[in-house]
């Protein structure tokens, strides 16, 4: 661990240095220099003010003046410097900002990019407040640009390697996992950085237990070893070595790497399914994130299995940003201000490898449905229901008893000794499926329409009517 004492500056010294910085910005021949600073490189000139984008995982709405890049802040931006915007937590209108701090810079070929900057000195002023569109420290003093730096002079080379790794990888801190995606994740990452830069600071007393548990001497040594290894990533097709596969078969790819514990983005094209073959204990694939277990500089080979449902060409792509200290930015606004460390998330050195396989579709044999020749006549056979004729059976005349008086009118009949006369005229037929009807003089026929036909009594159809009152 790096050991150092308190480095609080007096307000008088801070004022003197601030004056020198302001004169420099104003174009005077007075030059402010620091061993940790390097001259900014002009990148572009933005003619008018613009609104900066928020950093990843910001959980509140920053004030408008924090996001507006104008006046002196616009000049600092045009000079190629990073411009502090706001802190990790909501302080309202307060000029104090909580680490880490969101800053914006110009990236060649990309444009404005906002990224989190982590403090590497517990005691120093962030110098990242905003007042009337101007950069100020917590004493309301106007600050000069937050310029590129060679790093915090109190840190050893191994310290820088560990901090660089911490800003590029998730790590455990109590119940949280470090990262940029939320306030808690950023707080965990900042705490881990301070374990390296400020372990012996009295203000870190209550956190040393966490430092020892999650970032002790052994873990730091492991990280330093990782950072000093030339990191590799390779991907080749294993099965089949040549030719194509049927869609029912599995293609095998071998990924080799010595980037242990780092999330490697691995994905298959065309909706194919990708898994770690045979539940390899040295690797874990969570979604598209592959993590390989191991140590040292030697590579570990992991077999990945690919399956597809349809024929065609499929690719497996592995992509990763190696843990390189070159991807880290260091920035500060002067000796009395915080030295920030920020990871370049836009244009870092990347390793991207790809391998492909071809699947041939399985032919599907189908039996064609029987068809009728176009000129074959179609015979339609009507279905004629057989409907029984139900005769009406009329009982012999009887005198009703104990029944309401009813007048019974008997139709004319032939003498009893004479055989009944057969019905004359055509038989009634059903029309369009409806009931046929037949009228007789002086009576109303009793029609049985149940099956589309009318039934008649064989002898003398009777009509029964109620006597009108």
Wavefront OBJ file of the C-alpha trace (Angstrom):
o trace
v 0.000 0.000 0.000
v 1.061 3.553 -0.584
v 1.734 5.403 2.669
v 1.464 9.155 2.825
v 0.351 11.827 5.222
v -2.298 14.492 4.962
v -1.926 16.831 2.008
v -4.402 19.565 2.808
v -3.391 22.898 1.300
v -3.883 26.250 2.978
v -6.455 28.566 1.437
v -3.693 31.116 0.762
v -1.710 28.651 -1.326
v -4.886 27.582 -3.110
v -5.678 31.207 -3.948
v -2.165 31.835 -5.264
v -2.245 28.798 -7.531
v -5.753 29.640 -8.705
v -4.636 33.140 -9.662
v -1.769 31.718 -11.711
v -4.137 29.364 -13.514
v -6.635 32.119 -14.309
v -3.867 34.344 -15.710
v -2.731 31.488 -17.916
v -6.231 30.991 -19.287
v -6.456 34.730 -19.939
v -3.477 34.587 -22.283
v -0.796 36.144 -20.046
v 2.842 35.134 -20.307
v 2.565 33.714 -16.792
v 2.656 29.930 -17.095
v 1.409 27.442 -14.505
v 3.258 24.143 -14.613
v 3.162 20.983 -12.577
v 5.354 17.888 -12.864
v 2.141 15.854 -13.175
v 0.745 17.846 -16.078
v 1.214 17.556 -19.800
v 0.114 20.163 -22.322
v -3.413 19.643 -23.663
v -3.768 18.891 -27.350
v -6.384 21.000 -29.170
v -8.891 18.738 -30.862
v -11.667 20.880 -32.297
v -13.474 24.167 -31.901
v -17.145 24.238 -30.978
v -18.511 27.662 -31.844
v -21.572 27.618 -29.600
v -22.588 26.254 -26.231
v -24.054 22.749 -26.039
v -25.628 20.449 -23.464
v -23.480 17.535 -22.332
v -24.820 14.013 -22.096
v -25.117 12.448 -18.655
v -22.696 9.751 -17.603
v -23.701 6.100 -17.476
v -25.941 5.185 -14.535
v -26.724 8.743 -13.366
v -29.638 8.336 -10.944
v -30.810 11.941 -10.637
v -31.342 14.900 -12.935
v -28.335 17.249 -12.787
v -29.009 20.991 -12.798
v -29.038 22.596 -16.239
v -25.890 24.672 -15.555
v -23.970 21.490 -14.739
v -24.631 20.115 -18.222
v -24.184 23.358 -20.169
v -20.786 23.674 -21.826
v -20.316 27.385 -22.489
v -17.979 30.324 -21.859
v -14.808 29.255 -20.035
v -15.920 25.604 -19.832
v -16.421 25.611 -23.598
v -12.887 26.946 -24.071
v -11.482 24.211 -21.845
v -13.401 21.618 -23.875
v -12.166 23.029 -27.194
v -8.594 22.857 -25.901
v -8.953 19.067 -25.585
v -9.421 18.921 -21.806
v -11.979 16.987 -19.815
v -14.634 19.251 -18.262
v -16.076 18.183 -14.866
v -19.891 18.205 -14.858
v -21.374 16.904 -11.574
v -20.875 14.386 -8.766
v -22.110 10.840 -8.317
v -24.853 11.822 -5.842
v -27.372 14.650 -5.873
v -26.127 17.655 -3.911
v -28.709 20.041 -5.340
v -27.285 23.564 -5.774
v -24.270 22.803 -3.566
v -20.841 23.339 -5.100
v -19.511 20.294 -3.268
v -19.420 17.154 -5.369
v -19.250 13.523 -4.299
v -16.703 11.242 -5.901
v -16.584 10.002 -8.533
v -17.250 12.958 -10.827
v -18.803 12.886 -14.286
v -16.726 14.685 -16.920
v -16.960 15.258 -20.661
v -14.211 15.332 -23.267
v -13.843 15.323 -27.045
v -13.010 11.975 -28.653
v -11.561 12.099 -32.143
v -13.954 10.570 -34.662
v -16.686 10.169 -32.036
v -17.459 13.581 -30.586
v -18.366 14.503 -27.018
v -18.078 11.630 -24.550
v -19.100 11.686 -20.877
v -17.330 9.343 -18.453
v -16.824 8.890 -14.705
v -13.593 10.163 -13.109
v -12.426 8.548 -9.854
v -10.499 10.356 -7.128
v -7.051 9.077 -6.205
v -6.391 11.417 -3.266
v -8.833 11.453 -0.364
v -7.773 14.905 0.847
v -7.837 17.046 -2.280
v -10.616 19.307 -3.530
v -12.418 17.889 -6.581
v -12.421 21.400 -8.096
v -15.464 20.293 -10.097
v -18.204 22.705 -9.073
v -20.076 25.002 -11.459
v -21.184 28.562 -10.768
v -22.645 30.880 -13.396
v -21.326 28.564 -16.091
v -17.764 28.685 -14.731
v -15.698 25.882 -13.164
v -15.137 26.553 -9.470
v -13.822 24.768 -6.407
v -15.732 24.485 -3.124
v -14.467 27.956 -2.127
v -16.262 29.489 -5.179
v -12.907 30.227 -6.799
v -12.816 29.987 -10.578
v -10.665 27.083 -11.707
v -8.469 26.524 -14.715
v -8.817 23.533 -17.073
v -8.786 19.942 -15.853
v -5.843 18.899 -18.002
v -4.332 15.547 -18.915
v -1.835 14.359 -16.329
v 0.860 11.699 -16.102
v -0.819 10.415 -12.958
v -0.770 10.855 -9.202
v 2.868 11.312 -8.162
v 2.254 9.570 -4.817
v 1.315 6.289 -6.514
v 3.766 3.538 -7.395
v 3.698 1.838 -10.789
v 2.008 -1.192 -9.240
v -0.589 1.103 -7.622
v -1.411 2.501 -11.042
v -1.712 -0.996 -12.473
v -4.184 -2.032 -9.762
v -6.241 1.160 -10.108
v -6.305 0.707 -13.868
v -7.613 -2.851 -13.410
v -10.240 -1.726 -10.881
v -11.641 0.841 -13.306
v -11.947 -1.797 -16.024
v -13.350 -4.779 -14.096
v -16.085 -5.535 -11.562
v -14.917 -6.381 -8.045
v -16.623 -7.129 -4.726
v -16.872 -4.483 -2.013
v -19.031 -5.596 0.891
v -22.502 -6.373 -0.471
v -21.913 -4.469 -3.712
v -20.173 -5.146 -6.997
v -18.144 -2.241 -8.329
v -18.937 -0.567 -11.637
v -20.394 2.578 -13.208
v -24.026 1.493 -13.540
v -25.407 2.864 -10.248
v -24.557 5.059 -7.273
v -23.844 2.004 -5.104
v -21.652 0.392 -7.767
v -19.656 3.620 -8.204
v -19.304 4.018 -4.442
v -17.872 0.487 -4.269
v -15.416 1.226 -7.083
v -14.330 4.505 -5.455
v -13.796 2.748 -2.129
v -11.587 0.130 -3.788
v -9.533 2.846 -5.501
v -9.014 4.580 -2.151
v -7.842 1.246 -0.690
v -4.839 1.696 -2.990
v -4.323 5.463 -2.930
v -5.329 6.265 0.674
v -5.124 3.116 2.783
v -3.211 4.880 5.592
v -5.280 8.056 5.548
v -6.955 8.500 8.969
v -10.289 9.084 7.229
v -10.081 5.572 5.766
v -9.928 3.930 9.189
v -13.430 2.467 9.113
v -12.931 1.060 5.607
v -9.612 -0.733 6.105
v -11.373 -3.944 7.093
v -13.105 -4.030 3.719
v -9.829 -3.227 1.964
v -8.072 -6.137 3.680
v -10.920 -8.525 2.908
v -11.533 -7.692 -0.736
v -8.305 -6.064 -1.907
v -5.559 -7.382 0.341
v -1.920 -7.961 -0.490
v -2.510 -11.291 -2.268
v -5.294 -9.910 -4.469
v -3.206 -6.877 -5.400
v -0.314 -9.160 -6.387
v -2.658 -11.240 -8.542
v -3.929 -8.119 -10.322
v -0.421 -6.774 -10.912
v 0.561 -10.092 -12.483
v -2.481 -9.969 -14.766
v -1.684 -6.409 -15.817
v 1.925 -7.265 -16.671
v 1.056 -10.267 -18.830
v 0.725 -9.827 -22.584
v -2.937 -10.685 -22.891
v -4.087 -12.974 -25.667
v -7.345 -14.145 -27.228
v -7.768 -16.692 -30.023
v -10.732 -18.539 -31.576
v -10.666 -21.464 -34.029
v -13.182 -23.980 -35.345
v -12.565 -27.458 -33.917
v -15.468 -29.562 -35.275
v -15.701 -29.902 -38.180
v -12.210 -28.864 -39.196
v -13.439 -28.632 -42.807
v -16.700 -28.890 -44.688
v -20.230 -28.285 -43.439
v -22.622 -29.809 -40.906
v -26.245 -30.878 -40.918
v -28.543 -28.800 -38.762
v -28.953 -31.713 -36.344
v -25.197 -31.666 -35.572
v -23.148 -29.542 -33.154
v -20.224 -27.346 -34.195
v -17.380 -26.920 -31.697
v -15.141 -23.835 -31.439
v -12.088 -23.513 -29.198
v -11.401 -20.189 -27.473
v -7.954 -19.729 -25.905
v -7.058 -16.845 -23.582
v -5.028 -15.820 -20.554
v -7.410 -13.000 -19.586
v -8.588 -14.636 -16.385
v -11.545 -13.311 -14.442
v -12.332 -10.784 -17.161
v -15.670 -10.643 -18.955
v -15.211 -11.518 -22.626
v -18.109 -10.739 -24.932
v -18.890 -13.932 -26.885
v -21.891 -14.313 -29.204
v -23.191 -16.385 -32.120
v -24.783 -14.918 -35.246
v -28.153 -15.725 -36.803
v -29.894 -16.742 -33.583
v -27.755 -19.880 -33.130
v -27.377 -21.272 -29.599
v -23.928 -21.090 -27.959
v -22.926 -22.936 -24.773
v -19.790 -24.052 -22.951
v -19.283 -27.706 -23.927
v -19.383 -30.412 -21.254
v -19.897 -27.932 -18.407
v -16.222 -26.947 -18.426
v -15.280 -25.987 -14.870
v -12.765 -23.414 -16.100
v -15.368 -21.202 -17.786
v -18.790 -19.728 -17.173
v -21.018 -18.244 -19.882
v -23.658 -15.871 -18.529
v -25.653 -14.517 -21.447
v -22.927 -13.172 -23.741
v -20.316 -12.758 -20.982
v -17.683 -15.492 -20.823
v -15.428 -15.623 -17.753
v -12.411 -17.947 -17.756
v -10.724 -19.131 -14.552
v -6.966 -19.457 -14.275
v -3.725 -17.690 -13.406
v -0.330 -16.907 -14.850
v 0.603 -16.063 -18.407
v -0.300 -19.416 -19.986
v -3.502 -19.785 -22.008
v -6.539 -21.882 -21.122
v -8.581 -23.476 -23.920
v -12.379 -23.532 -23.661
v -14.644 -25.444 -26.082
v -17.848 -23.672 -27.143
v -20.721 -25.641 -28.709
v -22.950 -24.118 -31.369
v -26.282 -25.491 -32.623
v -28.523 -24.126 -35.371
v -32.091 -24.850 -36.446
v -31.788 -23.885 -40.104
v -29.161 -24.158 -42.805
v -26.755 -21.331 -43.609
v -23.529 -19.711 -42.429
v -22.990 -18.933 -38.716
v -20.198 -17.102 -36.895
v -18.885 -16.996 -33.338
v -17.363 -13.651 -32.360
v -15.284 -12.918 -29.244
v -14.520 -9.308 -28.295
v -12.685 -7.845 -25.314
v -10.798 -4.765 -24.173
v -7.562 -6.025 -22.585
v -6.570 -4.713 -19.172
v -4.012 -2.165 -20.270
v -2.885 0.838 -18.305
v -2.750 2.718 -21.612
v -6.569 2.847 -21.564
v -6.530 4.954 -18.413
v -6.726 8.764 -18.411
v -5.323 10.915 -15.622
v -6.544 14.505 -15.185
v -6.191 17.332 -12.686
v -6.885 21.054 -12.477
v -3.748 21.782 -10.452
v -1.698 20.807 -7.428
v -4.464 21.678 -4.953
v -7.079 19.731 -6.925
v -7.996 16.104 -7.169
v -6.066 13.819 -9.505
v -8.751 11.904 -11.409
v -8.403 8.504 -13.039
v -10.888 7.663 -15.794
v -11.106 4.737 -18.177
v -11.363 5.353 -21.906
v -14.613 3.596 -22.869
v -14.697 4.814 -26.467
v -11.420 4.268 -28.257
v -9.402 1.705 -26.278
v -7.300 -1.009 -27.827
v -9.568 -4.008 -28.492
v -9.083 -7.648 -29.425
v -11.720 -9.095 -31.750
v -11.613 -12.660 -33.122
v -14.101 -14.612 -35.241
v -14.637 -18.127 -36.654
v -17.490 -19.501 -38.768
v -19.213 -22.715 -39.837
v -21.639 -23.706 -42.608
v -24.793 -25.748 -42.026
v -26.556 -27.566 -44.859
v -30.319 -27.850 -44.632
v -31.879 -31.306 -44.332
v -34.211 -31.986 -47.323
v -37.793 -32.540 -46.244
v -39.835 -35.176 -48.179
v -43.574 -34.616 -48.258
v -46.425 -36.657 -49.792
v -48.501 -34.475 -52.109
v -52.212 -34.391 -51.412
v -54.478 -36.186 -53.931
v -55.892 -33.841 -56.543
v -58.802 -34.088 -58.947
v -58.017 -33.614 -62.663
v -59.243 -30.299 -63.923
v -61.544 -31.845 -66.592
v -63.081 -34.526 -64.379
v -66.814 -33.852 -63.956
v -68.048 -33.526 -60.430
v -71.278 -35.405 -59.731
v -73.405 -33.956 -56.993
v -75.775 -36.507 -55.473
v -78.629 -34.851 -53.602
v -79.479 -36.249 -50.222
v -83.225 -36.776 -49.996
v -84.420 -37.510 -46.488
v -87.019 -40.226 -46.067
v -89.811 -38.642 -44.100
v -92.553 -40.854 -42.649
v -96.167 -39.827 -43.160
v -97.941 -39.784 -39.862
v -101.733 -40.330 -40.232
v -104.247 -38.589 -38.043
v -106.337 -41.121 -36.157
v -109.785 -39.738 -35.298
v -111.592 -41.537 -32.461
v -115.298 -42.378 -32.714
v -117.810 -39.733 -31.664
v -118.390 -39.685 -27.922
v -120.425 -37.525 -25.636
v -118.117 -35.502 -23.477
v -118.739 -35.615 -19.774
v -117.674 -33.138 -17.191
v -116.020 -31.097 -19.902
v -116.749 -27.562 -20.973
v -119.330 -27.554 -23.770
v -117.738 -27.940 -27.164
v -119.569 -27.970 -30.458
v -118.334 -30.724 -32.714
v -119.098 -30.322 -36.382
v -118.735 -33.455 -38.386
v -117.833 -33.186 -42.003
v -120.200 -34.894 -44.459
v -119.545 -38.598 -44.630
v -120.655 -41.429 -46.819
v -123.077 -44.071 -45.509
v -121.500 -46.479 -43.156
v -121.772 -49.391 -45.567
v -119.938 -47.577 -48.324
v -116.117 -47.625 -48.493
v -114.429 -44.260 -47.868
v -113.819 -42.141 -50.939
v -110.210 -41.646 -51.945
v -108.760 -38.122 -51.887
v -108.673 -36.368 -55.202
v -106.300 -33.785 -56.621
v -102.490 -33.609 -56.440
v -100.542 -34.416 -53.277
v -99.236 -31.261 -51.506
v -95.452 -30.817 -51.756
v -92.882 -28.835 -49.797
v -91.471 -25.665 -51.419
v -87.913 -24.419 -50.504
v -87.930 -26.574 -47.424
v -91.004 -24.881 -45.934
v -94.303 -26.571 -44.965
v -96.826 -27.113 -47.724
v -100.351 -25.749 -47.134
v -103.775 -26.846 -48.373
v -107.115 -25.171 -47.816
v -110.511 -26.863 -47.593
v -113.841 -25.188 -47.884
v -115.399 -24.171 -44.597
v -112.776 -25.748 -42.381
v -109.231 -25.138 -41.207
v -107.028 -28.166 -41.803
v -104.854 -29.444 -39.001
v -101.340 -29.307 -40.527
v -98.466 -31.438 -39.219
v -95.466 -29.530 -40.502
v -92.928 -31.588 -38.547
v -91.068 -32.964 -41.543
v -92.047 -30.602 -44.318
v -95.146 -32.585 -45.209
v -98.887 -32.505 -44.255
v -100.547 -35.631 -42.929
v -104.249 -36.391 -43.516
v -106.678 -38.771 -41.948
v -107.762 -41.529 -44.242
v -111.439 -40.855 -43.746
v -112.998 -37.449 -43.292
v -110.642 -34.762 -42.112
v -112.049 -33.133 -38.984
v -111.692 -29.577 -37.856
v -112.168 -28.728 -34.213
v -113.133 -25.229 -33.350
v -114.041 -23.571 -30.107
v -117.524 -22.089 -30.044
v -117.362 -18.336 -30.169
v -118.702 -16.757 -27.040
l 1 2 3 4 5 6 7 8 9 10 11 12 13 14 15 16 17 18 19 20 21 22 23 24 25 26 27 28 29 30 31 32 33 34 35 36 37 38 39 40 41 42 43 44 45 46 47 48 49 50 51 52 53 54 55 56 57 58 59 60 61 62 63 64 65 66 67 68 69 70 71 72 73 74 75 76 77 78 79 80 81 82 83 84 85 86 87 88 89 90 91 92 93 94 95 96 97 98 99 100 101 102 103 104 105 106 107 108 109 110 111 112 113 114 115 116 117 118 119 120 121 122 123 124 125 126 127 128 129 130 131 132 133 134 135 136 137 138 139 140 141 142 143 144 145 146 147 148 149 150 151 152 153 154 155 156 157 158 159 160 161 162 163 164 165 166 167 168 169 170 171 172 173 174 175 176 177 178 179 180 181 182 183 184 185 186 187 188 189 190 191 192 193 194 195 196 197 198 199 200 201 202 203 204 205 206 207 208 209 210 211 212 213 214 215 216 217 218 219 220 221 222 223 224 225 226 227 228 229 230 231 232 233 234 235 236 237 238 239 240 241 242 243 244 245 246 247 248 249 250 251 252 253 254 255 256 257 258 259 260 261 262 263 264 265 266 267 268 269 270 271 272 273 274 275 276 277 278 279 280 281 282 283 284 285 286 287 288 289 290 291 292 293 294 295 296 297 298 299 300 301 302 303 304 305 306 307 308 309 310 311 312 313 314 315 316 317 318 319 320 321 322 323 324 325 326 327 328 329 330 331 332 333 334 335 336 337 338 339 340 341 342 343 344 345 346 347 348 349 350 351 352 353 354 355 356 357 358 359 360 361 362 363 364 365 366 367 368 369 370 371 372 373 374 375 376 377 378 379 380 381 382 383 384 385 386 387 388 389 390 391 392 393 394 395 396 397 398 399 400 401 402 403 404 405 406 407 408 409 410 411 412 413 414 415 416 417 418 419 420 421 422 423 424 425 426 427 428 429 430 431 432 433 434 435 436 437 438 439 440 441 442 443 444 445 446 447 448 449 450 451 452 453 454 455 456 457 458 459 460 461 462 463 464 465 466 467 468 469
